[in-house]
Amino acid sequence: MMNESASMLSIRDLSVKASKRDLTLVDGVSLEIGAGERVALVGESGSGKSLTCMSIIRLLAKGLEISGGSISWQGEDISHASSGRMRQLRGREISMIYQEPLTSLNPVLSIGRQLAEAATHVHATRADVLTMLDRVGFEHPERVLRQRPHELSGGMRQRIMIAMALLGKPRLLLADEPTTALDVTVQDQVLKLIYDITVETGTALLLVSHDLGVVRRIADKVAVMYTGRIVESGRTENVLSDPRHPYTDALLRSAPSLESKSDRLVAIPGRVPTPSEWTDGCRFAQRCEYATDLCLTKPPVVEFDDQAAECWHTDRLVAMEGAS
């Protein structure tokens, strides 16, 4: 899905498994990101979003491995590249912002020491560090360099991580739920900062999020993941205003909205199946109001203009929406 003729990052049929238990956790994911594009990966926890991100920069946890497919960076297959080659790419061409900055920063080292190490890796200068700290909103960069992580607020720590990720002027920024540990006001500030910087620098963005409101504001394209698969993808305005997969539709109906007159959110029935329960058929079928016996078999990918959905019943969903 989401194929483009001139993609900077091209993921084709990526699979990731837990080798000891022989469990597939990411199952045949395909994703394309062009230069300067902002793409969002959305879905419930455990859908494989973060694993897809970590696979791109080959930082999978011990016991996990890429078991199929390919990851191409500017035409080079890096899915099994050497550790030396990946060190060259990380920070300089592809950077990542993680969920929890406090665990990503060394608590005993000053911010200056940690930024200096990052700067050395990407051949940046002290002046570059100070400029980047100013760019991410620190009024007194020199003072910040002397501080340690515990002396900073959550939002400030995340700004440090953004500065660190952007020091090497990467062409692609991976942001794995970068505002999870922050309060709502700070979340908006951090997301606006990420958006503004990517627009100004032309840096492409892959944003992992479960917040559809954020995705609507930031992303050009969106890919919806469920149980290790991308079940729908396309231009953000198309997917979020006219979903063609029942799971996307359910996510949208379960999200809080200021326009809604109801006092209660619509919950998605049932539960997400665990990897050991996955089948070749539609994995959303047991929770889907449109499910039939057809759904026991692998669903086709149905393509529309700038949109695609992996479902047997896209026509029924469209018909129901037209009647409502």
C-alpha positions in Angstrom: 0.0 0.0 0.0 0.9 3.7 -0.3 3.2 3.0 -3.3 5.2 5.9 -4.7 7.5 5.9 -7.7 10.2 8.0 -6.1 10.3 6.9 -2.4 13.1 7.8 -0.1 12.2 4.9 2.3 10.6 1.8 0.8 9.4 -1.0 3.1 8.1 -4.1 1.3 6.4 -7.0 2.9 8.3 -6.5 6.2 7.9 -9.3 8.8 9.3 -9.3 12.3 9.2 -12.3 14.6 10.2 -13.4 18.1 12.6 -16.1 17.2 12.5 -18.2 20.3 8.7 -18.5 20.3 8.4 -18.4 16.5 5.7 -15.7 16.7 5.2 -13.2 14.0 4.7 -9.7 15.4 4.8 -7.6 12.2 3.3 -9.4 9.2 3.9 -8.2 5.6 4.0 -4.5 6.1 4.6 -2.2 3.1 5.1 1.5 3.4 6.6 4.3 1.3 7.9 7.7 2.4 9.0 10.3 -0.1 11.3 13.2 0.5 9.7 15.7 2.9 6.6 13.7 3.4 4.9 13.3 6.8 3.4 9.9 7.3 1.6 8.6 10.4 1.3 5.0 11.7 -1.8 4.6 13.8 -3.6 1.8 15.7 -4.1 0.3 19.1 -1.3 -0.8 21.4 0.4 -4.0 20.2 -0.4 -3.5 16.5 3.3 -3.4 15.5 3.8 0.4 15.0 6.9 0.7 17.2 8.4 -2.5 15.9 8.1 -1.2 12.4 9.9 2.0 13.4 12.6 0.1 15.3 13.1 -2.2 12.3 13.9 0.7 10.0 17.0 1.7 12.2 17.7 -2.0 13.2 17.3 -1.4 16.9 15.0 -4.4 17.6 15.1 -5.8 21.1 17.1 -9.0 21.7 15.2 -12.0 20.5 13.4 -10.1 17.7 14.5 -10.3 14.1 13.5 -9.2 10.6 12.2 -12.5 9.2 11.0 -11.4 5.7 10.7 -8.5 3.3 13.0 -5.6 2.7 13.7 -2.0 3.9 15.3 0.2 1.2 16.8 3.6 2.0 17.4 5.6 -1.2 17.6 2.4 -3.2 19.9 0.5 -0.8 18.5 -2.5 1.0 19.4 -2.0 4.7 17.2 -4.7 6.2 20.4 -6.8 6.7 23.1 -4.2 6.5 26.1 -4.4 8.7 26.2 -2.8 12.1 28.8 -0.4 10.8 26.7 0.7 8.0 23.7 1.3 10.3 25.8 3.4 12.6 26.6 5.6 9.6 22.9 6.0 8.8 21.6 6.6 12.4 21.6 10.2 13.3 23.1 11.4 10.0 20.4 10.2 7.6 17.7 8.6 9.8 17.0 9.8 13.4 14.6 8.8 16.1 12.7 10.4 18.9 11.5 7.9 21.6 8.5 7.8 23.8 10.1 8.4 27.2 13.0 10.9 27.1 13.9 10.2 30.8 14.9 6.6 30.0 16.7 7.7 26.8 19.0 10.2 28.5 21.8 9.1 30.9 20.8 10.4 34.4 24.3 10.9 35.6 25.7 12.8 32.7 25.1 16.5 32.0 22.9 17.5 29.0 26.0 19.1 27.5 28.0 15.9 27.7 25.3 13.9 26.0 24.7 16.4 23.3 28.5 16.6 22.7 28.6 12.8 22.2 25.7 13.0 19.7 27.4 16.0 18.0 30.7 14.0 17.6 28.8 11.2 15.9 27.3 13.5 13.3 30.3 15.9 13.0 28.4 18.8 14.5 30.1 21.6 16.4 29.3 23.2 19.8 27.9 26.2 17.9 25.6 23.8 16.1 24.4 22.4 19.5 23.7 25.9 20.9 21.9 26.9 17.7 19.7 23.8 17.8 18.9 24.3 21.5 17.8 27.8 20.7 15.7 26.4 17.8 13.8 24.0 20.0 12.9 26.7 22.4 15.6 27.1 25.1 16.2 30.7 26.1 19.5 30.0 27.9 21.2 27.1 26.0 24.5 27.5 27.9 22.7 26.9 31.2 20.9 23.9 29.9 24.2 22.3 28.9 25.2 22.3 32.6 22.0 20.6 33.8 21.2 17.0 34.2 18.0 15.2 33.0 16.3 15.1 36.4 16.6 18.9 36.6 14.4 19.4 33.5 10.7 19.0 33.0 9.3 16.3 30.8 8.7 18.7 28.0 12.2 20.1 28.3 13.7 16.6 28.2 11.7 15.8 25.0 13.0 19.1 23.4 16.5 17.9 24.2 15.8 14.6 22.4 14.4 16.5 19.4 17.6 18.7 19.3 19.7 15.5 19.6 17.8 13.8 16.8 18.1 16.8 14.5 21.8 17.7 15.0 22.9 15.6 12.1 20.3 17.2 9.8 18.7 13.8 9.0 16.5 13.3 5.9 14.0 11.2 7.9 12.8 11.6 11.5 11.1 8.7 13.3 8.9 9.8 16.2 7.6 7.0 18.3 4.7 8.4 20.3 6.9 11.4 21.3 4.4 13.0 23.6 3.2 9.9 25.6 4.6 11.0 28.9 3.7 14.7 28.6 0.6 16.7 29.7 -1.8 18.0 27.1 -0.5 21.5 26.9 3.1 20.4 26.5 2.1 17.7 24.0 0.7 20.4 21.6 3.9 22.5 22.0 6.2 19.5 21.2 4.1 18.3 18.3 4.0 21.9 16.8 7.8 22.0 17.2 8.3 18.7 15.4 5.9 19.8 12.6 7.4 23.3 12.2 11.0 21.9 12.1 10.2 19.2 9.5 8.4 21.8 7.3 11.3 24.3 7.6 14.0 21.8 7.0 12.2 19.5 4.5 12.8 16.5 6.8 10.5 13.6 6.2 8.6 12.3 9.3 7.2 9.0 10.3 5.0 9.6 13.3 3.7 6.7 15.5 0.6 7.8 17.2 -2.8 6.7 18.5 -4.2 10.2 18.5 -6.2 10.7 15.3 -6.6 14.4 16.0 -2.8 14.9 16.0 -2.5 12.8 12.8 -5.1 14.9 11.1 -3.2 18.1 11.8 0.3 16.8 11.1 0.4 14.0 8.5 0.1 14.0 4.8 -0.5 10.3 4.7 -1.7 7.8 7.2 -1.3 4.0 7.5 -3.7 2.2 9.9 -2.2 -0.9 11.6 -4.0 -3.8 13.2 -2.4 -7.0 14.5 0.8 -6.5 12.6 -0.7 -5.5 9.3 -1.5 -2.3 7.5 -5.3 -2.5 6.9 -5.8 0.9 5.4 -3.6 3.6 4.0 -3.8 6.8 1.9 -4.0 10.5 2.0 -4.9 11.6 5.6 -7.9 13.7 4.6 -9.3 10.7 2.6 -8.7 8.0 5.2 -10.0 10.1 8.2 -13.0 11.6 6.4 -14.0 8.6 4.3 -12.6 5.3 5.9 -12.9 2.2 3.8 -11.9 -0.4 6.5 -14.2 -1.2 9.4 -11.3 -0.9 11.9 -10.5 2.6 10.8 -14.2 3.5 11.0 -14.3 2.0 14.5 -11.3 4.0 15.6 -12.8 7.2 14.4 -16.1 6.5 16.1 -14.4 5.6 19.4 -12.3 8.8 19.4 -13.4 11.8 21.6 -14.8 14.7 19.6 -15.9 18.2 20.6 -18.6 17.9 17.9 -20.2 14.8 19.5 -23.4 15.3 21.4 -23.1 12.0 23.2 -21.9 11.7 26.8 -20.3 8.3 26.1 -17.6 7.1 23.7 -18.4 4.2 21.3 -16.1 1.4 22.4 -14.8 -1.2 19.9 -16.3 -4.5 21.0 -14.1 -7.5 21.8 -10.4 -7.5 22.2 -7.3 -7.4 20.0 -6.2 -11.0 19.3 -2.7 -11.9 20.5 0.0 -12.9 17.9 -0.5 -16.6 18.8 -4.2 -16.2 17.8 -3.5 -14.6 14.4 -4.9 -16.3 11.3 -4.5 -15.7 7.6 -8.1 -14.3 7.4 -9.2 -10.9 8.6 -8.0 -10.5 12.1 -10.6 -7.8 12.8 -13.5 -10.1 11.8 -14.5 -11.1 15.4 -15.0 -7.4 16.3 -16.5 -6.3 13.0 -20.2 -5.7 12.4 -19.8 -6.4 8.6 -18.0 -9.8 9.0 -19.2 -12.8 6.9 -17.7 -16.2 6.2 -15.6 -14.6 3.5 -13.6 -12.9 6.2 -12.1 -16.3 7.3 -9.9 -16.0 4.2 -7.2 -13.5 3.5 -8.9 -10.2 2.4 -7.9 -8.5 -0.9 -6.4 -5.0 -1.0 -9.0 -2.8 -2.6 -7.6 0.4 -4.1 -9.4 3.7 -4.5 -8.0 7.2 -5.5 -5.1 7.8 -3.1 -6.5 5.2 -0.7 -6.4 1.4 -0.2 -8.0 -1.0 2.3 -7.5 -4.7 3.0 -11.1 -5.8 3.4 -13.8 -8.0 1.7 -16.5 -5.5 2.5 -15.4 -2.0 1.6 -18.5 -1.7 -0.5 -20.8 -2.4 2.4 -19.0 0.2 4.5 -19.4 2.8 1.8 -23.1 1.9 1.4 -23.7 2.2 5.1 -22.0 5.6 5.3 -24.0 6.8 2.3 -27.3 5.9 3.9 -26.4 7.5 7.3 
